Amino acid sequence: MIRITKIFTFETAHVLYNYDGKCKNMHGHSYKLFVSIKGKPIDDIDDVKNGMVIDFGDIKKIVKDQVVDQWDHAVMVNGNSPHRSLGENLEKEGHKVIFCNYQPTCENMLYDIAEKIKIHLPKQVVLSYLKLHETENSYGEWFAEDQV
């Protein structure tokens, strides 16, 4: 098996409902997302993707379509919290708002990202690892083998 990784960046704000630190205020991050895919390289001389686990361009398209283009320069709000009204007001003012059904922490965003990517991958490969940097020195990791 071979793992290949592609890195993405996007800017997203979030607001954490009922948080007890200074990050309780709406704020943004320059996120850096590492996406690792696992599989066996294609061994077919007639296949245009011969020697590849998956084309990096295919990973780019999936992640851009499902995550980056949707979340970039948006505000993530827990739609199940009282902050929903804040999000609705921001939307009325023309802002891009993502209403998620979870507290939009780095940890929960990783679960969401994993689900968004996995369903679009070809059957011969699997999502093996995600790392999401919220800041230069703070990040979360998702490993396929840890999922039950």
C-alpha positions in Angstrom: 0.0 0.0 0.0 1.1 3.5 -0.7 -0.2 6.7 0.9 -0.2 10.0 -1.0 -1.0 13.4 0.4 -2.3 16.6 -1.0 -2.3 19.9 1.0 -5.0 22.6 0.9 -5.5 26.0 2.5 -8.7 28.0 3.1 -9.9 30.8 5.3 -12.9 30.2 7.5 -14.4 31.9 10.6 -16.3 30.2 13.3 -18.2 31.0 16.4 -18.2 28.6 19.4 -21.4 28.6 21.4 -21.0 28.5 25.2 -17.2 28.3 25.0 -15.4 29.6 28.1 -12.3 31.1 26.6 -11.5 34.1 24.4 -12.3 32.1 21.3 -16.0 32.4 22.3 -16.0 35.5 20.0 -16.4 35.0 16.3 -12.9 34.7 14.7 -11.2 33.2 11.7 -8.3 31.0 10.9 -6.1 30.2 7.9 -6.7 26.5 7.9 -4.2 24.0 6.4 -5.7 20.6 5.5 -3.6 17.5 4.7 -5.5 14.8 2.9 -3.9 11.3 2.6 -5.3 8.6 0.4 -4.2 4.9 0.6 -4.2 2.3 -2.1 -2.1 0.3 -4.6 -0.7 2.0 -7.6 -2.4 1.0 -10.8 -0.4 -1.7 -12.7 -1.7 -1.5 -16.2 0.4 -0.1 -19.0 -2.7 0.8 -21.0 -4.3 2.8 -18.1 -3.7 6.5 -18.4 -3.3 6.5 -14.6 -0.7 3.7 -14.6 1.6 3.9 -11.6 -0.8 6.1 -9.6 -2.8 5.3 -6.5 -5.1 8.2 -7.6 -4.4 11.3 -9.7 -3.5 14.3 -7.4 -5.9 16.2 -9.7 -8.7 13.9 -8.7 -8.0 14.5 -5.0 -7.9 18.2 -5.7 -11.2 18.3 -7.4 -13.0 16.3 -4.7 -11.6 18.3 -1.8 -12.1 21.7 -3.5 -15.7 20.8 -4.5 -16.7 19.3 -1.1 -14.7 21.4 1.4 -12.5 24.3 0.2 -14.9 26.0 -2.2 -17.8 25.6 0.3 -16.0 26.7 3.5 -13.5 29.3 2.2 -14.3 32.8 3.4 -17.5 31.5 5.2 -18.6 31.6 8.8 -19.3 28.3 10.5 -22.2 28.4 13.0 -23.7 25.6 15.0 -27.2 25.6 13.6 -28.5 23.7 16.6 -27.4 26.5 19.0 -28.8 29.9 19.8 -26.1 31.2 17.4 -28.4 30.2 14.6 -30.0 33.6 14.7 -26.5 35.2 14.5 -25.9 33.2 11.3 -29.2 34.1 9.9 -28.5 37.8 10.4 -25.1 37.5 8.8 -26.7 35.7 5.8 -29.2 38.6 5.5 -26.3 41.0 5.3 -24.8 39.0 2.4 -22.3 36.9 4.3 -21.5 33.3 3.5 -22.7 31.1 6.4 -22.3 27.4 6.9 -24.9 26.0 9.4 -23.4 22.8 10.7 -25.1 20.4 13.1 -22.1 20.4 15.5 -19.9 22.8 17.5 -17.5 24.0 14.7 -14.2 23.0 16.4 -11.2 21.7 14.5 -12.0 18.2 15.9 -15.6 18.2 14.6 -14.6 19.7 11.3 -12.3 16.8 10.8 -15.2 14.3 11.1 -17.2 16.4 8.6 -14.4 16.6 6.2 -13.8 12.9 6.3 -17.4 12.1 5.5 -17.5 14.6 2.6 -14.3 13.2 1.0 -14.9 9.4 1.6 -18.2 9.2 -0.4 -16.5 10.7 -3.5 -13.4 8.5 -3.6 -13.1 5.7 -6.2 -13.7 2.2 -4.6 -10.0 1.1 -5.1 -8.7 3.8 -2.6 -9.5 4.8 0.9 -9.1 8.0 2.9 -6.4 7.1 5.5 -5.5 10.4 7.2 -6.5 14.0 7.7 -4.6 16.7 9.5 -6.2 20.1 10.0 -4.1 23.0 11.2 -6.2 25.7 12.8 -3.1 27.7 13.6 0.6 27.2 12.8 1.1 25.2 16.0 -2.4 23.8 16.7 -4.0 21.0 14.7 -6.2 17.9 14.9 -5.7 14.6 13.2 -8.1 11.9 11.9 -6.9 8.4 11.2 -9.0 5.8 9.4 -7.8 3.0 11.6 -9.1 4.9 14.7 -12.7 5.0 13.4 -15.1 2.4 14.7 
